[in-house]
Amino acid sequence: SLNKLRKPWFAGGTVRVVADPRNTKNKAPTALMHDRDSHEHWEDGTINFQQTMAVTMGVEMMESIGMVNIALHLDALSHWLAGAVRTLRWPNGAKFALTPDVQGPSKQGSTVSFIPVLDDGEILPAPIVERLAIKRGIAIRTGCFCNPGTGFQMADFQNGGSRVHFRGWSDLEMLKKMGLLVRASVGIPTTFDDVYTFIAFIREDLLARPDDLRAMAREHMERETSSAAQSGEVGFRGG
């Protein structure tokens, strides 16, 4: 029956990658959808029907707190968190995180994103950070997200510094497996203790173990490269 279905619209999970429509040199499509035989082709984002009944209660709670108060709370926490992430250093003085250049809390939003980097400059796969955070009871987000171009740009996968590019699907798929970006989000119930605990986790469980993290990163990439080779994907070409 899937062969009779057509899904031409642009929606959440249906899209594999979006290309810059101004990229006339390569005649790239503006959007490339997942293959029809993939379940991702038929997804429309992540719709949580079971919690729609809570929308009214959520709106009432936000109105009782006040949007100005919520904005001040989120701005204060995310601004402090972003600043703390930028100051993190390995014992050899190398930066731990690649972060976007955000001018002020009003531009930051309530999600602080960064690429974790090892003390030798190599990218630390985000799934490793997530796995260790879970052991401390900390919830962060890694893995695939809706704007992979941002990840390419932050990782310096650039063409003359002006247009993000990748050499093939193998590059994109490997970056997805690396997770690339760590996203730490704050919300109404988040406290300063929560964001401070996250920074303490990085200092105690990551920055204090550079040798262990390098070994874990090596094992992760070897495992993912082997998996890609077995599935017929071309090996990852970095640099």
N, C-alpha and C positions, 0 to 999 in steps of 0.2 A: 504493500500500500504506500510505502514511502516514495516509490518511484512516481506515483501520481501526484504527489504533493509538491507545491512550489512555495518558496518563501523568499520573495524578492526584497522585503523591507530590511532596513538597517536597524538592528536591535541587539542590545547587550551581548549575550553569549554567542550570538550567531556570527560575530565578526572576528576573524583571526588577527588581522592587522589592518590599520588604516594608513594609507599613503598620502603624502602631501599632494594635493591636486595641482600645485604649481610645478611639480617635478616633471616638466615636459620632456626633459632629456631622455628619461627612461620610459616615458609613456606609462607610468605606473597607475594602476587603478586607484580610485579614491578609497575603496574598501574591498577587502578580499574575505569572503565568508568561508567558514569551515566546510569541509567536504560533506556532501549529502548523507554519506553513510556514517557520519559522526554524530553522536547525540548532541554535541555542542552546537551543531547547525540549527537545531530546533529549539534551543533555549532562548528565552527573552529576559536575559538578566537573571537576577535572583529575587523571585517574588515569594514573600512569606505570607501566604494566605491565612495561616492559623493565627497570626497576630494582628490582622487588620482590625479586629474588634477592640484592640487596645489603643487605636489611634486617638479616639476621642479622649480617653483618660490621659494620654500623653500630652495632647494639646492643652488640656485643662491644667495639668501640672506645670507646663511651661508658662502658661499665662499667670499662674499663681506666683511663680518665682519672678517672672519679668524678663523679657528678652535682653534688656540692658544689663541686668545682673548676670544673666547667663553669659553674655558676650564678655563682660569684664572678667568673670571667673575663668573662662576658656582662654582668653588672651593672656592672662597672667601666668597660667600654668604652661601653656604651649610656648610662650616667649622664654620662660625660665628653662624649660626642657631643651628647647632648640639651642639656647646659649650654652647650656651645660654639655650637650653633645659635641658642640664645636670645640670645646676646650679639652676634650679627652685625648690623652696621648699614651703611647706605648712607653715602656721603660727607656727605649732608645731615643725618645723624643718625637717619633713619627706620629702623624695624625691617625686617629682611629677611624674617623668618619669623613666621607665626602658628602657635603651638604649643598643644597641649592642656595644661591645668594638671594636671601629674602630681606627686603627692606622694611623692617618694622613688623610688629605683631599683627597689624591689620591685613598684611599680605601673607602671613604665615598660615592662617587657618588653624584648625584644632588637631591636625595630623602632622607630626614631625617625621619627615622621611629622610633617610640617609643610606649610603652604601658603606657597610663595614669593610675596613681595609686592614690587612695584616701589617706587621711592623716592617716588612720588606716591600710594601707597596702593592702586593697582590691582593685581589679581591677576596674577602672572606665570605664564602657562600652563606647567604642569609638563613637558609634552613638550619644551619648549625647554631646560629644565634637563637633562633626560635626554639630549638630543641632544649638548649640550656636554660632559656628563660622559663619554659614550662616547668622545669624541675624546681624553679624558685616560686612557682605560682604566679608568674607574670604572663599576661596575654598580649602578644604583639602580632602584627600581620606581616607575612612575607609571601613569596610566590608570585603567581601571575596577577597582573592588574591591567586596568583598561587603557593605559597609556604607556606602552613599552618604549616609545620614542623618548620619553623623559629619562628612562633608565639608560638608554644608549647615550644620550647627551651627557648625563652625569658621569658615565663611565668613560667619557672621551672617545666614543665611537662616532667621530665626526668627519665630515668631508669638507676640509678647509675651514672648519669652525662655523659653518653657516647652514649645513643641511645634514641631518642625521641619516645614516645609511647602514645597511648590513649587506654582507656578501652572499647570503643565501639563507634558506630556512634553517640550516644547521646552526648558524650563529644565533638566530632568534630562539630556537628551541633550547639551546644550551644555556642562554641567558635566563630563560624561564626556569630551567632546572636549578640554576644557581640561586634563584630567588631575587638576587641583586639588591633590591631595596627592602630595608626594614622600615615598617611604618608603626610608629607609636602614637596612638590616639588618646586624647583626653575628652571627657564628657562631663555632664552635670554631676554625677556622683564621684568623679575623680578628685582626690585630695592631693595636697603637696606631698604628703608621706608617700603616696603612690609613685609620683614622678621621681622623688628622691630615691626611692627603693630601686627603680629601674636604673638610674645612674650608678647606684652602689653596686648593683648586679654586674654592670659592665666592668666596673673597676675591679671587683673582687673575682668574678668568674671568667672574665675574658682578658683584660689587660694584664693581669697577674700571671697568665699562662700562655705566653707567646709561642713557646715551643710546642705545647700540646695543640694549640689552635692551628698551627701550620701543618702538623701531622693530620689533624682531623680534616682540614681543607684539602690536603693531598688525597686522602682516602675518598672523600666525597666526590672530587672531580674524576678520579680514576674509575669509580663506580659508575658515574653518570656517562663518562665517555665510553666505557665498555657497553653499557646499556644501549647507547645511541648506535654503536657499531653493530650490535646484534640485531637491532631493529632496522638496519639498512640506512641510517642517517649518516651523513658525511661528518667526519670529525670536526671538532671546534677549532677555529683558527683565530687566536687572539692577537692583540697588538695592533 
